[in-house]
Amino acid sequence: MEKTYSLTAHYDEFQEVRYVSKYSSSGTLPNGFNLQLGATVPKKPRCGLPRWSRREICLLSGLVFAAGLCVILGCILVLKYVALEYDAYCLKGCQERKALVKVSRFVAGNIDHTIDPCKDFYSFACGGWLRRHAIPEDKLIYGIIAAIGEQNEEKLRRLLLRPIRRPYQASAERKVKEFFRSCLDMAEIDQQGARPMLDVLEDCGGWDMAAATARQARWDFNELLYKTQGVYSTAVFFSLTVNLDDKNSSRYVIRIDQDGLTLSERTLYLGQDEESEKILAAYRIFMERLLSLLGAENVEQKASEILQLEQRLANITVSEYDDLRRDINSMYNKVTLGELQRITPHFKWKRLLDRIFHDNFSEDEEVVLLATDYMQRVSELIHTTPIRILHNYMLWRIAVVLSEHLSTPFRDAIHELAKEMEGAEKQMELGKVCLSQANKHFGMALGALFVEEYFSSASKAKVQQLVEDIKHILDRRLEELDWMDEETRRAARAKLQHMMVMIGYPDFLLNPEAIDKEYEFEVHEKTYFKNILNSIKFSIKLSVKKIRQEVDKSAWLLPPQALNAYYLPNKNQMVFPAGILQPTLYDPEFPQSLNYGGIGTIIGHELTHGYDDWGGQYDRHGNLMHWWTDSSYSKFLKKAECIVNLYDNFTVYNQRVNGKHTLGENIADMGGLKLAYYVSPAPRGKRSSQSHVQSPPNMVSA
Ligand SMILES: [Zn+2]
């Protein structure tokens, strides 16, 4: 539902007052309430002052009061009626005027008139906004996106706190609201203490396999591997996901990649400089603290052993900044289950995958390995590490991933580490934590509430038009590129034609029963940790099912309230959720020219990702397939090198930008800005190449 109260309400109220005075002059309201009421008063002859008994005076006072009340109610009804009438009239005539008033206020409010635009256009155009928005103390940067983020968060929080409208058991609306309440209920969470996590640890055999030994069960590495990956969704040694096959986007495939470190980057484990040594020391303290809270014995020794194993993993992990991790073609290695077993002999893959996927995989089942060397080494590493240490490492990984949902002492311990790593002095406010968890575990249920209130289908159509306009400009520019040969140009334009665009929200969000189906697990407002576990288990169930299902090209990766947009190369698809289609980046009442300058640059950015150093490796169907001719591709790389060199010379917060690592984003930024700039606000049908500003020579494909 589109809401435009801020300006129209003021405008309409003025009109209502005018209409009321017109009716009032006749002395009669159209509904005639005052006449009816008058008729109920007993009539007395008008001679001299009437003598009223005390009872009559009381009765009369009551009647006068009631009549007054009815008059007021009548007035309100009339005002409402008149407002509706006026709005209908306004739709025909004055919407444009209202929009212009709104725009002129917006622009005037952000301009700094004291600055000469010929000398400093940026300060002239944005000075007013900058004056009104100081950078908050707890932030390094602040801008339009951050401001929209704050507004969206406020809207979502208000929606979550509203009473439940569909209170039945299976209702997704009930679940997301009760989940939010369970997260805010710190008294209950503190009362539970470590208990919910201790139950999980016991389920996994307990520290040092104590629980397993007590039950005299034989320790089983694969069983624990199944529990960590297939029940608690925690990456140990590697990650296991179901994803689109990069070389055949019409099917899903199991992907195995390097993973399993707790600290965010391998170099932090290697202690090669002062900064990483400090972080490593803080991590060690954190480990001991958490292990103590979780009832482990010999915490110092245990922490050392787990840390040493993580350090050995870090040694064989390839940095995400390494060139090797930027070339999907060289990472991609499709193997059969039989081959995988030969490459990594110390795992029991068939047993593990059959257990997780409730299947009976054949030796020929194909899986994609994204880190073949790493997996070979991990297989060796588990072979040479004592069982007890492997076991404690796996338990540690589950504990560290789930502890953020436990009581205050756990959250304090996590914050101490975060303070060292990120410099965040204050712990995140509980309301924000719970909102982010609601977004994570109930994205679509929350999104449905957001869309109903803050995004209309009319908006969807307008954004669609913006996207079409910008795609049209890219098509024109592809046509005009002088460095691209005809064969590549044809393929590039075909890729543009095939590109799927999704705007606002997925259609099933308008159907409450369909949303309920996304959350078929139990939620209760008093059991926060259990709610999280239920959600994780259900997500695993959905992922597991996908492996034998047809690819759903219309599935969304982000919920509609996300303040983000993305281009997905393996689907050749752009997605713009309702969360980013908000004022001031996009306003359905703004003229399209202003929207081009806001959301238009983001649309152009995502579009350009389809042709950058990563997205450009995928063809129109989303397959990892080289569609450029060699000569055009080498020219593209040469031009990309210019951007690498340009950004290599920029410095941000005293650090040199790495032009190579940021290449894709930089290409997309430049391409997006150019496309939004060249798109002409001329009406459709009157468009011609002459109507656009002449473009400077291209640096990149877009
Ligand atoms: Zn980007």
Boltz pocket constraint, residues with backbone or C-beta under 6 A from the ligand:
constraints:
  - pocket:
      binder: B
      contacts: [[A, 605], [A, 609], [A, 664], [A, 665], [A, 668]]
      max_distance: 6.0
